[in-house]
Amino acid sequence: MSKPEVSHKLDTKGLYCPEPVMMLHTKIDELSAGELLEVVATDPSTKRDIPKFCGFLGHELVEQCEKDANFYYLIKKG
């Protein structure tokens, strides 16, 4: 299975709660339904906040992982 094509990227490295989710909220408003957004963060609270954000607002958290002290999220706009 091939990796889905990412439409947009959001780098929130070095920012702390609530900034990553605030930036995510602004960025996802720019996307069309079905587009994919990759978010990279360094704040561990995003492991809790981003899944809740997606669930509450009807977006799909396609993938999340941690690598080299960075947290990666792939979100499909609902």
TISEPA-807014 format. One record per residue (C-alpha): x, y, z; residue number from 1. Coordinates in steps of 0.5 Angstrom, whole numbers, plus 500, padded with zeros to 3 digits. Each point is the difference from the previous one (the first is absolute). Layout:
N
[r [X,Y,Z],NUM]
...
//
This chain:
78
[r [500,500,500],1]
[r [503,507,498],2]
[r [500,506,505],3]
[r [495,505,499],4]
[r [502,506,496],5]
[r [500,506,505],6]
[r [497,506,498],7]
[r [503,505,505],8]
[r [505,500,506],9]
[r [500,504,507],10]
[r [506,501,504],11]
[r [499,501,507],12]
[r [507,498,503],13]
[r [502,504,506],14]
[r [493,502,501],15]
[r [496,498,507],16]
[r [492,500,501],17]
[r [496,503,498],18]
[r [504,502,494],19]
[r [500,494,496],20]
[r [493,499,500],21]
[r [498,507,499],22]
[r [505,500,494],23]
[r [496,493,498],24]
[r [494,503,500],25]
[r [502,506,496],26]
[r [503,496,495],27]
[r [495,494,499],28]
[r [495,506,498],29]
[r [504,501,494],30]
[r [499,493,498],31]
[r [494,497,496],32]
[r [497,494,502],33]
[r [504,493,499],34]
[r [507,504,499],35]
[r [505,497,505],36]
[r [504,505,505],37]
[r [507,497,503],38]
[r [501,503,507],39]
[r [507,500,503],40]
[r [501,502,507],41]
[r [505,499,506],42]
[r [494,502,506],43]
[r [498,493,503],44]
[r [494,503,502],45]
[r [498,499,492],46]
[r [499,493,501],47]
[r [494,501,504],48]
[r [498,507,497],49]
[r [500,498,493],50]
[r [496,494,500],51]
[r [495,503,504],52]
[r [500,506,495],53]
[r [498,495,494],54]
[r [495,497,504],55]
[r [496,506,502],56]
[r [500,503,494],57]
[r [499,494,495],58]
[r [507,499,497],59]
[r [503,494,499],60]
[r [507,498,504],61]
[r [503,496,494],62]
[r [507,499,504],63]
[r [504,502,505],64]
[r [507,498,502],65]
[r [506,502,504],66]
[r [507,501,497],67]
[r [506,503,503],68]
[r [496,504,505],69]
[r [495,503,495],70]
[r [493,498,500],71]
[r [497,499,493],72]
[r [493,500,498],73]
[r [496,499,494],74]
[r [493,503,500],75]
[r [495,499,494],76]
[r [495,506,500],77]
[r [493,498,502],78]
//
